[in-house]
Amino acid sequence: MSRLSTALAVVALSATAAVPTAALAGATPVVKLQGSPQMFVVDAHHATLKFAARRIHKTASGGLGVTIAYAGGQRVTNVRATGTHGTDIVYSATVASKTALKAGTKYTVSFRFAGGTGKADRRAVKLYASR
């Protein structure tokens, strides 16, 4: 092979290898839950919800792009990143219930991430006694 044909072959191979990388560079990954969410009792009407996910992007208003619905319409507030677990981010949120919470009970929690499929990810989350 001549030097010119070798150089052209190298350029052609590097150009084809860069195409998929360039196509993926602008794509935003879809955020989804990783592992099992857990809740821990704070007091009779409050609990801390912990879950892991890929990095949740912020919305235009500055909040995290996740909506969490707790069974019965109770409030879920103060969603914040609190640590890491491998490459995932661990998030915590405060759950306020109108009725008394009972340790050992499973509650239905729905997670909806901005930019996702639009379908809520529903999970049965066990409430553990405080640590």
N, CA, C and O atoms as CSV, one atom per row, in Angstrom:
chain,resi,resn,atom,element,x,y,z
A,1,MET,N,N,0.834,-1.183,0.000
A,1,MET,CA,C,0.000,0.000,0.000
A,1,MET,C,C,0.874,1.239,0.000
A,1,MET,O,O,1.923,1.280,0.642
A,2,SER,N,N,0.434,2.225,-0.714
A,2,SER,CA,C,1.205,3.459,-0.753
A,2,SER,C,C,0.866,4.302,0.474
A,2,SER,O,O,-0.128,4.051,1.155
A,3,ARG,N,N,1.682,5.282,0.742
A,3,ARG,CA,C,1.454,6.158,1.901
A,3,ARG,C,C,0.144,6.928,1.767
A,3,ARG,O,O,-0.558,7.148,2.754
A,4,LEU,N,N,-0.182,7.337,0.539
A,4,LEU,CA,C,-1.418,8.095,0.311
A,4,LEU,C,C,-2.646,7.237,0.599
A,4,LEU,O,O,-3.577,7.709,1.250
A,5,SER,N,N,-2.671,6.009,0.140
A,5,SER,CA,C,-3.831,5.147,0.375
A,5,SER,C,C,-3.935,4.771,1.853
A,5,SER,O,O,-5.042,4.626,2.372
A,6,THR,N,N,-2.816,4.612,2.531
A,6,THR,CA,C,-2.825,4.335,3.971
A,6,THR,C,C,-3.379,5.534,4.728
A,6,THR,O,O,-4.183,5.368,5.646
A,7,ALA,N,N,-2.965,6.722,4.359
A,7,ALA,CA,C,-3.451,7.940,5.016
A,7,ALA,C,C,-4.938,8.114,4.777
A,7,ALA,O,O,-5.672,8.480,5.695
A,8,LEU,N,N,-5.398,7.858,3.558
A,8,LEU,CA,C,-6.832,7.969,3.263
A,8,LEU,C,C,-7.642,6.936,4.052
A,8,LEU,O,O,-8.741,7.241,4.516
A,9,ALA,N,N,-7.121,5.734,4.206
A,9,ALA,CA,C,-7.809,4.696,4.968
A,9,ALA,C,C,-7.933,5.096,6.438
A,9,ALA,O,O,-8.974,4.874,7.056
A,10,VAL,N,N,-6.878,5.684,6.997
A,10,VAL,CA,C,-6.903,6.134,8.396
A,10,VAL,C,C,-7.925,7.250,8.573
A,10,VAL,O,O,-8.669,7.246,9.553
A,11,VAL,N,N,-7.978,8.192,7.662
A,11,VAL,CA,C,-8.938,9.295,7.740
A,11,VAL,C,C,-10.366,8.762,7.634
A,11,VAL,O,O,-11.246,9.204,8.373
A,12,ALA,N,N,-10.601,7.825,6.728
A,12,ALA,CA,C,-11.947,7.270,6.541
A,12,ALA,C,C,-12.400,6.514,7.786
A,12,ALA,O,O,-13.553,6.646,8.196
A,13,LEU,N,N,-11.515,5.725,8.394
A,13,LEU,CA,C,-11.875,4.976,9.596
A,13,LEU,C,C,-12.142,5.905,10.773
A,13,LEU,O,O,-13.084,5.681,11.533
A,14,SER,N,N,-11.335,6.930,10.931
A,14,SER,CA,C,-11.550,7.845,12.054
A,14,SER,C,C,-12.824,8.659,11.861
A,14,SER,O,O,-13.486,8.994,12.843
A,15,ALA,N,N,-13.179,8.982,10.642
A,15,ALA,CA,C,-14.413,9.737,10.383
A,15,ALA,C,C,-15.641,8.879,10.679
A,15,ALA,O,O,-16.612,9.385,11.241
A,16,THR,N,N,-15.625,7.603,10.320
A,16,THR,CA,C,-16.777,6.743,10.592
A,16,THR,C,C,-16.895,6.437,12.076
A,16,THR,O,O,-18.004,6.245,12.573
A,17,ALA,N,N,-15.791,6.387,12.790
A,17,ALA,CA,C,-15.850,6.132,14.228
A,17,ALA,C,C,-16.381,7.345,14.976
A,17,ALA,O,O,-16.975,7.188,16.043
A,18,ALA,N,N,-16.188,8.534,14.455
A,18,ALA,CA,C,-16.622,9.751,15.136
A,18,ALA,C,C,-18.107,10.050,14.921
A,18,ALA,O,O,-18.690,10.812,15.693
A,19,VAL,N,N,-18.722,9.482,13.914
A,19,VAL,CA,C,-20.132,9.783,13.618
A,19,VAL,C,C,-21.061,9.391,14.760
A,19,VAL,O,O,-21.845,10.238,15.188
A,20,PRO,N,N,-21.029,8.152,15.290
A,20,PRO,CA,C,-21.932,7.817,16.386
A,20,PRO,C,C,-21.678,8.661,17.636
A,20,PRO,O,O,-22.624,9.029,18.333
A,21,THR,N,N,-20.433,8.966,17.922
A,21,THR,CA,C,-20.100,9.785,19.079
A,21,THR,C,C,-20.678,11.180,18.925
A,21,THR,O,O,-21.216,11.732,19.885
A,22,ALA,N,N,-20.579,11.754,17.756
A,22,ALA,CA,C,-21.121,13.090,17.521
A,22,ALA,C,C,-22.642,13.079,17.605
A,22,ALA,O,O,-23.245,14.032,18.098
A,23,ALA,N,N,-23.257,12.014,17.130
A,23,ALA,CA,C,-24.712,11.929,17.180
A,23,ALA,C,C,-25.209,11.821,18.614
A,23,ALA,O,O,-26.263,12.365,18.942
A,24,LEU,N,N,-24.470,11.130,19.468
A,24,LEU,CA,C,-24.879,10.962,20.857
A,24,LEU,C,C,-24.528,12.160,21.727
A,24,LEU,O,O,-25.104,12.319,22.804
A,25,ALA,N,N,-23.608,12.998,21.296
A,25,ALA,CA,C,-23.153,14.115,22.131
A,25,ALA,C,C,-24.277,15.082,22.469
A,25,ALA,O,O,-24.290,15.633,23.570
A,26,GLY,N,N,-25.216,15.307,21.566
A,26,GLY,CA,C,-26.287,16.259,21.819
A,26,GLY,C,C,-27.504,15.630,22.486
A,26,GLY,O,O,-28.413,16.344,22.910
A,27,ALA,N,N,-27.531,14.314,22.583
A,27,ALA,CA,C,-28.696,13.639,23.155
A,27,ALA,C,C,-28.688,13.746,24.676
A,27,ALA,O,O,-27.643,13.597,25.311
A,28,THR,N,N,-29.860,14.005,25.255
A,28,THR,CA,C,-29.999,14.050,26.698
A,28,THR,C,C,-30.456,12.682,27.176
A,28,THR,O,O,-31.475,12.178,26.706
A,29,PRO,N,N,-29.712,12.062,28.114
A,29,PRO,CA,C,-30.117,10.739,28.567
A,29,PRO,C,C,-31.421,10.810,29.353
A,29,PRO,O,O,-31.682,11.789,30.052
A,30,VAL,N,N,-32.227,9.778,29.235
A,30,VAL,CA,C,-33.494,9.715,29.957
A,30,VAL,C,C,-33.197,9.309,31.400
A,30,VAL,O,O,-32.484,8.338,31.649
A,31,VAL,N,N,-33.750,10.061,32.336
A,31,VAL,CA,C,-33.538,9.783,33.754
A,31,VAL,C,C,-34.550,8.741,34.194
A,31,VAL,O,O,-35.728,8.840,33.852
A,32,LYS,N,N,-34.106,7.742,34.950
A,32,LYS,CA,C,-35.009,6.755,35.518
A,32,LYS,C,C,-34.459,6.301,36.865
A,32,LYS,O,O,-33.279,6.482,37.167
A,33,LEU,N,N,-35.327,5.715,37.653
A,33,LEU,CA,C,-34.924,5.234,38.969
A,33,LEU,C,C,-33.908,4.121,38.851
A,33,LEU,O,O,-33.969,3.299,37.937
A,34,GLN,N,N,-32.980,4.103,39.775
A,34,GLN,CA,C,-31.998,3.027,39.869
A,34,GLN,C,C,-32.178,2.399,41.249
A,34,GLN,O,O,-32.049,3.097,42.254
A,35,GLY,N,N,-32.463,1.137,41.324
A,35,GLY,CA,C,-32.632,0.467,42.611
A,35,GLY,C,C,-34.015,0.686,43.195
A,35,GLY,O,O,-34.950,1.065,42.491
A,36,SER,N,N,-34.132,0.441,44.494
A,36,SER,CA,C,-35.416,0.532,45.181
A,36,SER,C,C,-35.454,1.736,46.105
A,36,SER,O,O,-34.571,1.889,46.948
A,37,PRO,N,N,-36.464,2.600,45.965
A,37,PRO,CA,C,-36.610,3.718,46.898
A,37,PRO,C,C,-36.957,3.199,48.293
A,37,PRO,O,O,-37.529,2.119,48.439
A,38,GLN,N,N,-36.605,3.979,49.316
A,38,GLN,CA,C,-36.904,3.622,50.696
A,38,GLN,C,C,-37.410,4.842,51.434
A,38,GLN,O,O,-37.067,5.972,51.087
A,39,MET,N,N,-38.237,4.614,52.466
A,39,MET,CA,C,-38.708,5.702,53.321
A,39,MET,C,C,-38.370,5.371,54.763
A,39,MET,O,O,-38.404,4.214,55.181
A,40,PHE,N,N,-38.039,6.428,55.520
A,40,PHE,CA,C,-37.704,6.294,56.930
A,40,PHE,C,C,-38.550,7.264,57.745
A,40,PHE,O,O,-38.696,8.427,57.371
A,41,VAL,N,N,-39.106,6.792,58.854
A,41,VAL,CA,C,-39.961,7.602,59.712
A,41,VAL,C,C,-39.149,8.725,60.359
A,41,VAL,O,O,-38.051,8.496,60.865
A,42,VAL,N,N,-39.704,9.943,60.337
A,42,VAL,CA,C,-39.129,11.069,61.069
A,42,VAL,C,C,-39.954,11.287,62.333
A,42,VAL,O,O,-39.410,11.346,63.435
A,43,ASP,N,N,-41.273,11.407,62.166
A,43,ASP,CA,C,-42.211,11.470,63.282
A,43,ASP,C,C,-43.536,10.883,62.795
A,43,ASP,O,O,-43.580,10.303,61.710
A,44,ALA,N,N,-44.601,11.015,63.556
A,44,ALA,CA,C,-45.877,10.366,63.233
A,44,ALA,C,C,-46.424,10.752,61.865
A,44,ALA,O,O,-47.102,9.943,61.232
A,45,HIS,N,N,-46.146,11.978,61.387
A,45,HIS,CA,C,-46.724,12.452,60.130
A,45,HIS,C,C,-45.685,12.819,59.071
A,45,HIS,O,O,-46.043,13.376,58.033
A,46,HIS,N,N,-44.411,12.522,59.308
A,46,HIS,CA,C,-43.365,12.863,58.338
A,46,HIS,C,C,-42.409,11.688,58.137
A,46,HIS,O,O,-42.152,10.907,59.054
A,47,ALA,N,N,-41.892,11.586,56.915
A,47,ALA,CA,C,-40.911,10.555,56.579
A,47,ALA,C,C,-39.920,11.136,55.571
A,47,ALA,O,O,-40.202,12.128,54.899
A,48,THR,N,N,-38.766,10.502,55.484
A,48,THR,CA,C,-37.765,10.875,54.495
A,48,THR,C,C,-37.739,9.802,53.419
A,48,THR,O,O,-37.556,8.621,53.713
A,49,LEU,N,N,-37.923,10.217,52.172
A,49,LEU,CA,C,-37.891,9.316,51.021
A,49,LEU,C,C,-36.505,9.414,50.398
A,49,LEU,O,O,-36.024,10.513,50.120
A,50,LYS,N,N,-35.859,8.265,50.178
A,50,LYS,CA,C,-34.534,8.234,49.545
A,50,LYS,C,C,-34.629,7.383,48.282
A,50,LYS,O,O,-35.225,6.306,48.285
A,51,PHE,N,N,-34.027,7.889,47.197
A,51,PHE,CA,C,-34.004,7.151,45.936
A,51,PHE,C,C,-32.762,7.526,45.160
A,51,PHE,O,O,-32.184,8.593,45.368
A,52,ALA,N,N,-32.350,6.631,44.254
A,52,ALA,CA,C,-31.173,6.862,43.418
A,52,ALA,C,C,-31.599,6.959,41.962
A,52,ALA,O,O,-32.512,6.259,41.524
A,53,ALA,N,N,-30.934,7.829,41.219
A,53,ALA,CA,C,-31.217,8.011,39.798
A,53,ALA,C,C,-29.985,8.634,39.140
A,53,ALA,O,O,-29.070,9.112,39.810
A,54,ARG,N,N,-29.995,8.611,37.823
A,54,ARG,CA,C,-28.973,9.378,37.116
A,54,ARG,C,C,-29.199,10.846,37.463
A,54,ARG,O,O,-30.228,11.184,38.049
A,55,ARG,N,N,-28.284,11.704,37.121
A,55,ARG,CA,C,-28.428,13.118,37.476
A,55,ARG,C,C,-29.719,13.695,36.912
A,55,ARG,O,O,-29.979,13.618,35.711
A,56,ILE,N,N,-30.529,14.278,37.805
A,56,ILE,CA,C,-31.791,14.909,37.406
A,56,ILE,C,C,-31.474,16.349,37.037
A,56,ILE,O,O,-30.897,17.091,37.832
A,57,HIS,N,N,-31.850,16.733,35.846
A,57,HIS,CA,C,-31.556,18.077,35.364
A,57,HIS,C,C,-32.488,19.096,36.001
A,57,HIS,O,O,-33.620,18.775,36.363
A,58,LYS,N,N,-32.005,20.319,36.135
A,58,LYS,CA,C,-32.823,21.379,36.709
A,58,LYS,C,C,-33.766,21.944,35.660
A,58,LYS,O,O,-33.476,21.929,34.463
A,59,THR,N,N,-34.905,22.446,36.137
A,59,THR,CA,C,-35.880,23.067,35.252
A,59,THR,C,C,-35.511,24.527,35.054
A,59,THR,O,O,-34.562,25.020,35.663
A,60,ALA,N,N,-36.252,25.216,34.211
A,60,ALA,CA,C,-35.990,26.631,33.949
A,60,ALA,C,C,-36.157,27.477,35.216
A,60,ALA,O,O,-35.502,28.508,35.366
A,61,SER,N,N,-37.030,27.041,36.122
A,61,SER,CA,C,-37.246,27.798,37.360
A,61,SER,C,C,-36.181,27.498,38.416
A,61,SER,O,O,-36.165,28.138,39.468
A,62,GLY,N,N,-35.288,26.530,38.151
A,62,GLY,CA,C,-34.195,26.237,39.070
A,62,GLY,C,C,-34.425,25.021,39.950
A,62,GLY,O,O,-33.520,24.619,40.681
A,63,GLY,N,N,-35.619,24.418,39.903
A,63,GLY,CA,C,-35.900,23.226,40.694
A,63,GLY,C,C,-35.470,21.972,39.951
A,63,GLY,O,O,-35.104,22.035,38.777
A,64,LEU,N,N,-35.513,20.836,40.629
A,64,LEU,CA,C,-35.177,19.575,39.980
A,64,LEU,C,C,-36.350,19.098,39.132
A,64,LEU,O,O,-37.508,19.280,39.509
A,65,GLY,N,N,-36.056,18.496,38.001
A,65,GLY,CA,C,-37.073,18.052,37.052
A,65,GLY,C,C,-37.688,16.717,37.420
A,65,GLY,O,O,-37.658,15.778,36.624
A,66,VAL,N,N,-38.245,16.622,38.618
A,66,VAL,CA,C,-38.923,15.401,39.044
A,66,VAL,C,C,-40.184,15.780,39.806
A,66,VAL,O,O,-40.183,16.721,40.600
A,67,THR,N,N,-41.253,15.045,39.559
A,67,THR,CA,C,-42.496,15.205,40.300
A,67,THR,C,C,-42.754,13.890,41.014
A,67,THR,O,O,-42.810,12.832,40.387
A,68,ILE,N,N,-42.910,13.962,42.330
A,68,ILE,CA,C,-43.140,12.761,43.123
A,68,ILE,C,C,-44.538,12.854,43.715
A,68,ILE,O,O,-44.865,13.823,44.400
A,69,ALA,N,N,-45.361,11.847,43.450
A,69,ALA,CA,C,-46.718,11.793,43.987
A,69,ALA,C,C,-46.791,10.646,44.975
A,69,ALA,O,O,-46.441,9.511,44.651
A,70,TYR,N,N,-47.242,10.942,46.164
A,70,TYR,CA,C,-47.346,9.968,47.230
A,70,TYR,C,C,-48.811,9.575,47.357
A,70,TYR,O,O,-49.688,10.419,47.172
A,71,ALA,N,N,-49.092,8.331,47.663
A,71,ALA,CA,C,-50.461,7.828,47.748
A,71,ALA,C,C,-51.331,8.716,48.629
A,71,ALA,O,O,-50.915,9.107,49.720
A,72,GLY,N,N,-52.515,9.032,48.171
A,72,GLY,CA,C,-53.449,9.840,48.951
A,72,GLY,C,C,-53.254,11.331,48.769
A,72,GLY,O,O,-53.931,12.120,49.428
A,73,GLY,N,N,-52.350,11.739,47.895
A,73,GLY,CA,C,-52.160,13.159,47.619
A,73,GLY,C,C,-51.352,13.902,48.669
A,73,GLY,O,O,-51.398,15.132,48.709
A,74,GLN,N,N,-50.620,13.205,49.513
A,74,GLN,CA,C,-49.793,13.878,50.507
A,74,GLN,C,C,-48.676,14.643,49.818
A,74,GLN,O,O,-48.356,14.403,48.653
A,75,ARG,N,N,-48.087,15.579,50.572
A,75,ARG,CA,C,-47.069,16.440,49.989
A,75,ARG,C,C,-45.685,15.797,50.038
A,75,ARG,O,O,-45.292,15.212,51.047
A,76,VAL,N,N,-44.968,15.915,48.950
A,76,VAL,CA,C,-43.564,15.513,48.885
A,76,VAL,C,C,-42.788,16.764,48.506
A,76,VAL,O,O,-42.959,17.297,47.410
A,77,THR,N,N,-41.941,17.229,49.405
A,77,THR,CA,C,-41.218,18.482,49.199
A,77,THR,C,C,-39.732,18.300,49.453
A,77,THR,O,O,-39.272,17.235,49.866
A,78,ASN,N,N,-39.007,19.358,49.198
A,78,ASN,CA,C,-37.588,19.449,49.536
A,78,ASN,C,C,-36.762,18.330,48.904
A,78,ASN,O,O,-35.967,17.685,49.587
A,79,VAL,N,N,-36.945,18.097,47.603
A,79,VAL,CA,C,-36.148,17.102,46.894
A,79,VAL,C,C,-34.756,17.688,46.686
A,79,VAL,O,O,-34.608,18.785,46.148
A,80,ARG,N,N,-33.737,16.948,47.118
A,80,ARG,CA,C,-32.366,17.449,47.031
A,80,ARG,C,C,-31.395,16.274,46.883
A,80,ARG,O,O,-31.686,15.159,47.315
A,81,ALA,N,N,-30.258,16.533,46.278
A,81,ALA,CA,C,-29.214,15.522,46.160
A,81,ALA,C,C,-28.493,15.428,47.502
A,81,ALA,O,O,-28.118,16.446,48.084
A,82,THR,N,N,-28.299,14.193,47.994
A,82,THR,CA,C,-27.666,14.030,49.307
A,82,THR,C,C,-26.433,13.150,49.270
A,82,THR,O,O,-25.791,12.968,50.304
A,83,GLY,N,N,-26.078,12.599,48.123
A,83,GLY,CA,C,-24.892,11.758,48.051
A,83,GLY,C,C,-24.823,11.023,46.732
A,83,GLY,O,O,-25.526,11.350,45.776
A,84,THR,N,N,-23.957,10.017,46.700
A,84,THR,CA,C,-23.809,9.201,45.498
A,84,THR,C,C,-23.809,7.730,45.876
A,84,THR,O,O,-23.527,7.360,47.016
A,85,HIS,N,N,-24.129,6.908,44.896
A,85,HIS,CA,C,-24.035,5.461,45.029
A,85,HIS,C,C,-23.496,4.965,43.701
A,85,HIS,O,O,-24.256,4.783,42.750
A,86,GLY,N,N,-22.212,4.747,43.628
A,86,GLY,CA,C,-21.568,4.423,42.360
A,86,GLY,C,C,-21.629,5.640,41.447
A,86,GLY,O,O,-21.169,6.718,41.824
A,87,THR,N,N,-22.187,5.482,40.262
A,87,THR,CA,C,-22.307,6.608,39.335
A,87,THR,C,C,-23.652,7.305,39.451
A,87,THR,O,O,-23.885,8.309,38.778
A,88,ASP,N,N,-24.537,6.793,40.290
A,88,ASP,CA,C,-25.860,7.397,40.474
A,88,ASP,C,C,-25.840,8.416,41.607
A,88,ASP,O,O,-24.982,8.374,42.488
A,89,ILE,N,N,-26.796,9.324,41.564
A,89,ILE,CA,C,-26.946,10.332,42.602
A,89,ILE,C,C,-28.062,9.867,43.537
A,89,ILE,O,O,-29.102,9.395,43.078
A,90,VAL,N,N,-27.848,9.999,44.844
A,90,VAL,CA,C,-28.868,9.666,45.829
A,90,VAL,C,C,-29.608,10.954,46.177
A,90,VAL,O,O,-28.994,11.962,46.524
A,91,TYR,N,N,-30.930,10.906,46.080
A,91,TYR,CA,C,-31.773,12.059,46.376
A,91,TYR,C,C,-32.617,11.769,47.607
A,91,TYR,O,O,-32.967,10.618,47.869
A,92,SER,N,N,-32.941,12.810,48.358
A,92,SER,CA,C,-33.821,12.701,49.515
A,92,SER,C,C,-34.957,13.689,49.346
A,92,SER,O,O,-34.796,14.745,48.733
A,93,ALA,N,N,-36.118,13.332,49.901
A,93,ALA,CA,C,-37.287,14.212,49.872
A,93,ALA,C,C,-38.045,14.031,51.175
A,93,ALA,O,O,-37.937,12.990,51.824
A,94,THR,N,N,-38.805,15.036,51.555
A,94,THR,CA,C,-39.608,14.979,52.761
A,94,THR,C,C,-41.051,14.679,52.390
A,94,THR,O,O,-41.623,15.329,51.515
A,95,VAL,N,N,-41.639,13.691,53.060
A,95,VAL,CA,C,-43.028,13.304,52.840
A,95,VAL,C,C,-43.829,13.745,54.059
A,95,VAL,O,O,-43.473,13.416,55.191
A,96,ALA,N,N,-44.908,14.488,53.829
A,96,ALA,CA,C,-45.811,14.919,54.902
A,96,ALA,C,C,-47.155,14.250,54.679
A,96,ALA,O,O,-47.752,14.391,53.612
A,97,SER,N,N,-47.636,13.521,55.682
A,97,SER,CA,C,-48.879,12.782,55.573
A,97,SER,C,C,-49.942,13.352,56.508
A,97,SER,O,O,-49.639,13.778,57.623
A,98,LYS,N,N,-51.190,13.356,56.041
A,98,LYS,CA,C,-52.295,13.829,56.871
A,98,LYS,C,C,-52.643,12.807,57.940
A,98,LYS,O,O,-53.093,13.168,59.028
A,99,THR,N,N,-52.436,11.537,57.634
A,99,THR,CA,C,-52.706,10.476,58.597
A,99,THR,C,C,-51.387,9.960,59.169
A,99,THR,O,O,-50.327,10.175,58.582
A,100,ALA,N,N,-51.453,9.294,60.292
A,100,ALA,CA,C,-50.247,8.771,60.931
A,100,ALA,C,C,-49.600,7.699,60.056
A,100,ALA,O,O,-50.282,6.827,59.519
A,101,LEU,N,N,-48.289,7.775,59.923
A,101,LEU,CA,C,-47.535,6.795,59.160
A,101,LEU,C,C,-47.224,5.599,60.044
A,101,LEU,O,O,-47.027,5.750,61.249
A,102,LYS,N,N,-47.178,4.416,59.454
A,102,LYS,CA,C,-46.953,3.198,60.222
A,102,LYS,C,C,-45.743,2.469,59.649
A,102,LYS,O,O,-45.748,2.072,58.483
A,103,ALA,N,N,-44.702,2.291,60.471
A,103,ALA,CA,C,-43.493,1.586,60.043
A,103,ALA,C,C,-43.838,0.158,59.642
A,103,ALA,O,O,-44.685,-0.479,60.270
A,104,GLY,N,N,-43.190,-0.343,58.605
A,104,GLY,CA,C,-43.426,-1.692,58.119
A,104,GLY,C,C,-44.475,-1.769,57.023
A,104,GLY,O,O,-44.658,-2.824,56.416
A,105,THR,N,N,-45.167,-0.665,56.761
A,105,THR,CA,C,-46.214,-0.616,55.739
A,105,THR,C,C,-45.605,-0.186,54.406
A,105,THR,O,O,-44.655,0.596,54.372
A,106,LYS,N,N,-46.163,-0.706,53.305
A,106,LYS,CA,C,-45.719,-0.272,51.972
A,106,LYS,C,C,-46.684,0.785,51.457
A,106,LYS,O,O,-47.901,0.636,51.563
A,107,TYR,N,N,-46.129,1.851,50.901
A,107,TYR,CA,C,-46.905,2.952,50.340
A,107,TYR,C,C,-46.561,3.089,48.866
A,107,TYR,O,O,-45.424,2.840,48.466
A,108,THR,N,N,-47.540,3.483,48.054
A,108,THR,CA,C,-47.312,3.670,46.621
A,108,THR,C,C,-46.784,5.078,46.371
A,108,THR,O,O,-47.367,6.066,46.818
A,109,VAL,N,N,-45.670,5.151,45.649
A,109,VAL,CA,C,-45.054,6.429,45.307
A,109,VAL,C,C,-44.825,6.443,43.798
A,109,VAL,O,O,-44.317,5.472,43.237
A,110,SER,N,N,-45.201,7.550,43.136
A,110,SER,CA,C,-45.027,7.692,41.690
A,110,SER,C,C,-43.960,8.733,41.403
A,110,SER,O,O,-43.976,9.820,41.979
A,111,PHE,N,N,-43.040,8.406,40.522
A,111,PHE,CA,C,-41.972,9.316,40.120
A,111,PHE,C,C,-42.179,9.653,38.652
A,111,PHE,O,O,-42.377,8.762,37.826
A,112,ARG,N,N,-42.134,10.935,38.327
A,112,ARG,CA,C,-42.234,11.387,36.936
A,112,ARG,C,C,-41.077,12.356,36.691
A,112,ARG,O,O,-40.996,13.414,37.315
A,113,PHE,N,N,-40.189,11.981,35.780
A,113,PHE,CA,C,-39.007,12.780,35.499
A,113,PHE,C,C,-39.227,13.636,34.262
A,113,PHE,O,O,-39.824,13.180,33.287
A,114,ALA,N,N,-38.748,14.871,34.300
A,114,ALA,CA,C,-38.855,15.780,33.159
A,114,ALA,C,C,-38.049,15.187,32.000
A,114,ALA,O,O,-36.944,14.681,32.194
A,115,GLY,N,N,-38.612,15.259,30.808
A,115,GLY,CA,C,-37.932,14.739,29.624
A,115,GLY,C,C,-38.033,13.232,29.496
A,115,GLY,O,O,-37.415,12.651,28.604
A,116,GLY,N,N,-38.793,12.587,30.363
A,116,GLY,CA,C,-38.945,11.138,30.311
A,116,GLY,C,C,-40.016,10.724,29.328
A,116,GLY,O,O,-40.352,11.470,28.408
A,117,THR,N,N,-40.546,9.546,29.523
A,117,THR,CA,C,-41.545,9.004,28.609
A,117,THR,C,C,-42.932,9.587,28.865
A,117,THR,O,O,-43.848,9.367,28.073
A,118,GLY,N,N,-43.097,10.324,29.957
A,118,GLY,CA,C,-44.392,10.887,30.296
A,118,GLY,C,C,-45.196,9.956,31.189
A,118,GLY,O,O,-46.188,10.366,31.792
A,119,LYS,N,N,-44.771,8.716,31.272
A,119,LYS,CA,C,-45.447,7.722,32.087
A,119,LYS,C,C,-44.792,7.703,33.472
A,119,LYS,O,O,-43.566,7.692,33.584
A,120,ALA,N,N,-45.608,7.699,34.513
A,120,ALA,CA,C,-45.080,7.691,35.875
A,120,ALA,C,C,-44.529,6.312,36.227
A,120,ALA,O,O,-45.093,5.288,35.841
A,121,ASP,N,N,-43.429,6.299,36.959
A,121,ASP,CA,C,-42.828,5.068,37.458
A,121,ASP,C,C,-43.373,4.852,38.865
A,121,ASP,O,O,-42.959,5.536,39.801
A,122,ARG,N,N,-44.301,3.901,39.021
A,122,ARG,CA,C,-44.953,3.660,40.314
A,122,ARG,C,C,-44.221,2.554,41.055
A,122,ARG,O,O,-43.921,1.501,40.491
A,123,ARG,N,N,-43.934,2.811,42.340
A,123,ARG,CA,C,-43.244,1.830,43.162
A,123,ARG,C,C,-43.937,1.673,44.513
A,123,ARG,O,O,-44.472,2.636,45.062
A,124,ALA,N,N,-43.922,0.468,45.035
A,124,ALA,CA,C,-44.362,0.213,46.399
A,124,ALA,C,C,-43.131,0.375,47.281
A,124,ALA,O,O,-42.170,-0.385,47.163
A,125,VAL,N,N,-43.164,1.377,48.171
A,125,VAL,CA,C,-41.995,1.715,48.972
A,125,VAL,C,C,-42.298,1.395,50.434
A,125,VAL,O,O,-43.302,1.849,50.983
A,126,LYS,N,N,-41.424,0.610,51.056
A,126,LYS,CA,C,-41.618,0.231,52.454
A,126,LYS,C,C,-41.141,1.348,53.365
A,126,LYS,O,O,-40.115,1.981,53.114
A,127,LEU,N,N,-41.905,1.580,54.430
A,127,LEU,CA,C,-41.556,2.587,55.426
A,127,LEU,C,C,-40.838,1.902,56.576
A,127,LEU,O,O,-41.403,1.041,57.251
A,128,TYR,N,N,-39.593,2.290,56.792
A,128,TYR,CA,C,-38.775,1.711,57.853
A,128,TYR,C,C,-38.773,2.624,59.068
A,128,TYR,O,O,-38.980,3.831,58.946
A,129,ALA,N,N,-38.536,2.039,60.252
A,129,ALA,CA,C,-38.392,2.823,61.469
A,129,ALA,C,C,-37.161,3.718,61.309
A,129,ALA,O,O,-36.257,3.396,60.537
A,130,SER,N,N,-37.121,4.825,62.026
A,130,SER,CA,C,-36.010,5.766,61.879
A,130,SER,C,C,-34.694,5.083,62.234
A,130,SER,O,O,-34.643,4.148,63.033
A,131,ARG,N,N,-33.653,5.578,61.621
A,131,ARG,CA,C,-32.320,4.992,61.841
A,131,ARG,C,C,-31.762,5.385,63.169
A,131,ARG,O,O,-30.652,4.981,63.516
